[in-house]
Amino acid sequence: MQWQIVLALAIAIPIIIFPAVFIWYMNIKGLRESIRKAREQQQIRETELRKEEKVHELAHTGWQYIDAYLSSSVEGTNGRRTTEDASHN
């Protein structure tokens, strides 16, 4: 090859390859960013679900406590409250 062709290739190849490499870099960077955001959102959703489970569990436990309290206060009256029971509350 003549030196003119080698010089032309040495100048043309980086000019042609640089935009392709730059676009490839931006695509990879975008993919990494979207994966990171998706993981953050998944962690947020999991945290919210855990909170909802705890609230549900506490609410369920609370109703059990209320049912137990009411059933223990009504046991002696066959399900009916007397005026005497109402005056003690």
N, C-alpha and C positions, 0 to 999 in steps of 0.2 A: 504494500500500500504506500501511497505517497503521503508525505507529511501533511498535505493540505486536507486529505480525507480523514486522517487521524485527528487532526486539530478540529475539524468540523464535528466529528463524532464526540470528541472530548467536550465540546461545548454544547452540542445538541442533546446528548443523553441526560445530563443533569437537568436541563431545562424541561425535558419531557417527563422525566421521572419525578421531579420534585412535586408537582401538583398531585400526581397520583399518590405518592407517599403521604402528602399532607391530608388529602381526603381520607385515606385509609386511617390515619392517626385520629382524625376527627370522628370517624365512625366508631372506632374502638373506644375512644373517650366517651362518646355518647352512650354506647352500650354499658360501659362500666358505671356511668352515672345513673342510668335507668335501673340497673340491677341493684345499686346501692339504695335508691329511693324505694324500690319494691320491697327490699328487706326491711327498711325502716317502717314502711306501712304495715308489713306483716307483723312486726314486733308490736306496733301500736294496736293492731287488731287483736293480737293474742293477749295483750295487757288488758284491753277493754273486756274481752271475753272472760278473763280471770276475775275481773272486778264484778261483772254481771253474775258469775257463778257464786261468788262470795255473797253478793247482795241477795240472790235467790236463796242461798243456803241460810243466811241469817233471817230472811223473811220467813222461810219455812220453819226454822227453829223458833222464831218469835210466835208464830201461830200455834205451834205445838205447846209452847209455854202458856199461851192464853187459853187454849183448850183445856190443858191440864188444870189451870187455876179455876176456870169456870166449872169444870166437872167436879173438882174437889169441894167447891163451895156449894154445889147443888146436890151432892150425894145424899145427904140426909133428908131431903124433901121430895124425893122421887121426881126430880125435874122441875118442881115448883118452888119458887122463892116465897118466903113468908114476909110479912111486914117487919117481923123481928130481924130477919136477915138483912133487909134493905136498910134498917136503921143503923146497923153496925158498919155499913160501908160508908 
